[in-house]
Amino acid sequence: MTESIRNTKLETRNLKLLREIRFTIHASLVLKMMPTHLAVTCILIAALLCGIPASVSADNVIELPVLAAIRQNNLGVFEILMMWWDKKPEPNPVQLQWLLGGVRLGNAHLGAMAQAFAYAVERTPSIQHSGTVSVQGVAYQPTGSDGPSAGAAMAVGFIAMFKGEHIQRGIALTGTFEPGGQIGPVGGIPDKIRAAAREGYRTILVPRGQIHDSRWNLNELGFQLNVTVREVDTIDEAYMLMTGQRI
C-alpha cells in the first residue's frame, strides 16, 4: 500500500514536469502529395502526457476509434484518437501536432496520419485552414502501434473535424488511405473486429473485397460476434456511413 502511494506521488510529480516538456519529432514535414496552393506544413510535435486543454469544448473533439492487430494474441487492440482544432489565425497554413500520451505511434502510422491530414485539407477547400490541429491517442493501458491501416479512418476523422461534424458511435473503419481517396486492403481484420466487438461496436467497415479471404470469413465472424461487417471502396462512402453526411 505504501509503495502504491509512493508511486502515485511520483507519477503526479513527473506528470507536472513532463507537461512542460515539448520536443519535435519532425521539425518540418512538408506534405508533398498536395497541390502547391494547398500545401500544408505539417509539424509533428510530441508533448509528453499533455492532455486536451480545458478551453477545448467536448463538442469540438472528434473521437475516432482505431483498430489494430498484435502478434501476441488474436484479441486485437482498441484505441481512440482524440482530434481537436483551435481555429486560430496562426500558424498559417494549419499545423498538425501529435501529442504523446497512452498510445505511441510508429513512423508508418505517423506517415499515414500526415497523408490523411493533407487529404482532409484538400477535400474542404471552403474552410480557412489555419491554427493547430492536435491528435492524441487514448487506450486502457500504454500501448503502441504502427502501420498504415488507420489511414482511411484518420482521413474521415480530419474531414469531420474541419466540417464541424461528428463520428457516429458504434461504427469503426479499418483500411489504408490510397491516392484519390480510395481505401486499400489491410491485414489482421478478424482480430480488429474482435477488439471492436469487445467495446460494443456493432458496425465495422472494411476495404472492398476483404470480407471473403483465404484467411477468413468475416460474415461468419460477424455473426458469431453479433456485429455487421460492411465493405467500402472510398473515403466518401465511409464518411457517409460514419457521420451520416456527405463530404
C-alpha positions as CSV (number, residue, x, y, z in Angstrom):
1,M,0.0,0.0,0.0
2,T,2.8,2.4,1.0
3,E,4.6,1.5,-2.3
4,S,1.5,2.2,-4.3
5,I,1.1,5.7,-2.6
6,R,4.8,6.5,-3.2
7,N,4.4,5.5,-6.9
8,T,1.3,7.6,-7.2
9,K,3.0,10.7,-5.8
10,L,6.0,10.1,-8.1
11,E,3.7,9.8,-11.2
12,T,2.0,13.0,-10.2
13,R,5.2,14.9,-9.8
14,N,6.5,13.5,-13.1
15,L,3.3,14.5,-14.8
16,K,3.7,18.1,-13.8
17,L,7.3,18.1,-15.1
18,L,6.5,16.3,-18.3
19,R,3.7,18.7,-19.2
20,E,6.3,21.3,-19.6
21,I,8.4,19.2,-22.0
22,R,7.9,19.6,-25.7
23,F,10.1,18.2,-28.4
24,T,9.9,18.0,-32.1
25,I,9.7,14.6,-33.8
26,H,9.9,16.0,-37.3
27,A,10.8,19.7,-37.3
28,S,9.0,20.3,-40.5
29,L,7.3,17.6,-42.6
30,V,6.0,19.2,-45.8
31,L,3.2,17.2,-47.4
32,K,4.4,17.0,-51.0
33,M,1.4,15.0,-52.2
34,M,-0.8,18.1,-52.1
35,P,-1.1,20.7,-54.9
36,T,1.1,23.7,-54.3
37,H,-1.7,26.1,-53.5
38,L,-3.0,23.6,-50.8
39,A,0.4,22.7,-49.4
40,V,0.3,22.2,-45.7
41,T,3.4,22.3,-43.5
42,C,2.7,19.5,-41.1
43,I,4.9,19.8,-37.9
44,L,4.5,16.7,-35.7
45,I,5.3,17.9,-32.2
46,A,5.3,15.4,-29.3
47,A,4.2,16.7,-25.9
48,L,4.6,14.1,-23.2
49,L,1.4,13.3,-21.4
50,C,-0.2,16.6,-22.4
51,G,-4.0,16.3,-22.3
52,I,-6.8,18.2,-24.0
53,P,-6.8,21.8,-23.0
54,A,-9.6,22.9,-20.7
55,S,-10.5,25.6,-23.2
56,V,-11.5,23.0,-25.8
57,S,-15.2,22.1,-25.7
58,A,-16.1,18.4,-25.8
59,D,-18.4,19.2,-28.8
60,N,-15.3,20.2,-30.8
61,V,-13.4,17.0,-30.1
62,I,-13.5,14.1,-32.6
63,E,-13.4,10.7,-31.0
64,L,-12.0,8.3,-33.7
65,P,-11.9,4.5,-33.0
66,V,-8.7,2.9,-34.3
67,L,-8.3,-0.9,-34.5
68,A,-5.0,-2.7,-34.5
69,A,-3.8,-6.3,-34.5
70,I,-0.8,-7.5,-32.5
71,R,1.3,-10.7,-32.8
72,Q,1.0,-11.7,-29.1
73,N,-2.6,-12.8,-29.4
74,N,-5.7,-12.8,-31.6
75,L,-7.7,-10.3,-29.5
76,G,-6.7,-7.2,-31.3
77,V,-6.2,-3.7,-29.8
78,F,-8.7,-0.9,-29.5
79,E,-7.6,2.7,-29.3
80,I,-9.3,6.1,-29.5
81,L,-7.7,9.1,-31.3
82,M,-8.9,12.4,-30.0
83,M,-8.7,15.2,-32.6
84,W,-9.3,18.9,-32.0
85,W,-8.6,22.2,-33.8
86,D,-8.0,25.5,-32.1
87,K,-9.0,27.5,-35.3
88,K,-6.6,30.3,-34.5
89,P,-5.4,32.6,-37.3
90,E,-1.8,31.5,-36.8
91,P,0.1,29.4,-37.8
92,N,-1.0,29.7,-41.4
93,P,-1.0,27.2,-43.1
94,V,-2.5,24.9,-40.5
95,Q,-0.2,22.9,-38.3
96,L,-0.7,19.3,-37.1
97,Q,0.7,18.1,-33.8
98,W,0.7,14.6,-32.3
99,L,0.6,14.5,-28.5
100,L,2.2,11.6,-26.9
101,G,0.0,10.0,-24.3
102,G,-1.0,6.4,-23.6
103,V,-0.5,5.5,-27.3
104,R,2.8,5.6,-29.2
105,L,2.7,5.5,-33.0
106,G,5.4,4.3,-35.3
107,N,6.7,6.1,-38.4
108,A,4.3,4.3,-40.8
109,H,1.3,5.3,-38.7
110,L,2.5,8.9,-38.4
111,G,3.1,9.0,-42.2
112,A,-0.4,7.7,-42.8
113,M,-1.7,10.5,-40.5
114,A,0.1,13.1,-42.4
115,Q,-1.3,11.9,-45.7
116,A,-4.9,11.7,-44.2
117,F,-4.5,15.3,-42.9
118,A,-3.3,16.6,-46.3
119,Y,-6.3,14.9,-48.0
120,A,-8.7,16.4,-45.5
121,V,-7.4,19.9,-46.2
122,E,-7.7,19.3,-49.9
123,R,-11.3,18.0,-49.6
124,T,-12.5,21.0,-47.5
125,P,-11.5,24.0,-49.7
126,S,-14.1,26.3,-48.4
127,I,-12.6,26.1,-44.9
128,Q,-10.0,28.6,-43.7
129,H,-7.2,26.2,-42.6
130,S,-5.1,27.9,-40.0
131,G,-4.1,27.3,-36.4
132,T,-3.2,24.0,-34.9
133,V,-4.8,20.6,-35.1
134,S,-3.9,18.3,-32.2
135,V,-4.2,14.5,-32.1
136,Q,-3.8,12.3,-29.0
137,G,-4.2,8.6,-28.6
138,V,-6.1,7.1,-25.6
139,A,-6.1,3.4,-24.5
140,Y,-6.8,1.4,-21.4
141,Q,-3.1,0.9,-20.9
142,P,0.0,2.2,-22.5
143,T,0.3,0.7,-26.0
144,G,2.0,1.2,-29.3
145,S,1.0,0.6,-32.9
146,D,2.4,1.0,-36.3
147,G,1.4,0.6,-39.9
148,P,-0.9,2.5,-42.3
149,S,-4.2,0.6,-41.7
150,A,-5.8,3.5,-39.8
151,G,-5.1,5.9,-42.7
152,A,-8.7,5.8,-44.1
153,A,-10.2,6.3,-40.6
154,M,-8.0,9.3,-39.9
155,A,-9.0,10.9,-43.2
156,V,-12.7,10.6,-42.2
157,G,-11.9,12.0,-38.8
158,F,-9.9,15.0,-40.0
159,I,-12.6,15.9,-42.6
160,A,-15.3,15.6,-39.9
161,M,-13.3,17.9,-37.6
162,F,-12.8,20.6,-40.3
163,K,-16.5,20.5,-41.2
164,G,-17.7,20.5,-37.6
165,E,-19.4,17.1,-37.9
166,H,-19.1,14.1,-35.7
167,I,-18.4,10.3,-35.9
168,Q,-21.4,8.3,-35.0
169,R,-20.9,6.0,-32.1
170,G,-20.8,2.2,-32.6
171,I,-19.1,2.2,-36.0
172,A,-15.4,1.8,-36.8
173,L,-13.3,1.6,-40.0
174,T,-10.1,-0.2,-40.9
175,G,-8.3,0.4,-44.2
176,T,-5.3,2.2,-45.7
177,F,-5.6,5.6,-47.3
178,E,-4.8,5.4,-51.0
179,P,-4.4,8.3,-53.6
180,G,-7.6,9.7,-54.8
181,G,-9.5,8.8,-51.7
182,Q,-9.6,5.0,-52.2
183,I,-9.5,2.6,-49.3
184,G,-6.9,-0.1,-49.5
185,P,-6.6,-3.6,-48.0
186,V,-5.2,-4.4,-44.6
187,G,-4.3,-7.4,-42.6
188,G,-5.4,-8.8,-39.2
189,I,-9.1,-7.9,-39.8
190,P,-10.6,-10.7,-37.6
191,D,-8.5,-9.5,-34.6
192,K,-9.6,-5.9,-35.2
193,I,-13.3,-6.9,-35.4
194,R,-12.9,-8.8,-32.1
195,A,-11.4,-5.7,-30.5
196,A,-14.2,-3.5,-31.7
197,A,-16.9,-6.0,-30.6
198,R,-15.5,-6.1,-27.1
199,E,-16.0,-2.3,-26.9
200,G,-19.6,-2.5,-28.0
201,Y,-19.1,-1.6,-31.7
202,R,-21.7,-3.1,-33.9
203,T,-20.7,-2.0,-37.4
204,I,-17.2,-2.5,-38.8
205,L,-16.3,-1.1,-42.2
206,V,-13.5,-3.0,-44.1
207,P,-11.9,-2.5,-47.6
208,R,-13.8,-3.8,-50.6
209,G,-13.0,-7.4,-51.4
210,Q,-11.8,-8.4,-47.9
211,I,-15.0,-9.9,-46.4
212,H,-14.1,-13.2,-48.0
213,D,-10.4,-14.1,-48.0
214,S,-8.4,-17.3,-48.0
215,R,-7.5,-16.5,-44.3
216,W,-11.0,-15.7,-43.0
217,N,-14.7,-15.3,-43.5
218,L,-15.8,-12.0,-41.9
219,N,-19.5,-12.6,-42.4
220,E,-19.3,-15.7,-40.3
221,L,-17.2,-14.0,-37.7
222,G,-19.6,-11.1,-37.6
223,F,-22.5,-13.5,-37.0
224,Q,-20.6,-15.0,-34.1
225,L,-19.9,-11.6,-32.5
226,N,-23.2,-10.0,-33.4
227,V,-21.6,-7.3,-35.5
228,T,-22.3,-6.1,-39.0
229,V,-19.3,-6.1,-41.4
230,R,-19.6,-3.9,-44.5
231,E,-17.2,-3.3,-47.3
232,V,-16.4,0.2,-48.5
233,D,-14.4,1.5,-51.5
234,T,-13.8,5.2,-50.8
235,I,-13.4,7.8,-48.1
236,D,-16.7,9.4,-49.4
237,E,-18.6,6.1,-48.8
238,A,-17.1,5.6,-45.4
239,Y,-17.7,9.2,-44.4
240,M,-21.4,8.9,-45.2
241,L,-21.7,5.8,-43.1
242,M,-19.7,7.1,-40.2
243,T,-21.2,10.6,-40.0
244,G,-24.5,10.4,-41.8
245,Q,-23.3,13.3,-44.0
246,R,-21.8,13.8,-47.4
247,I,-18.3,15.4,-47.7
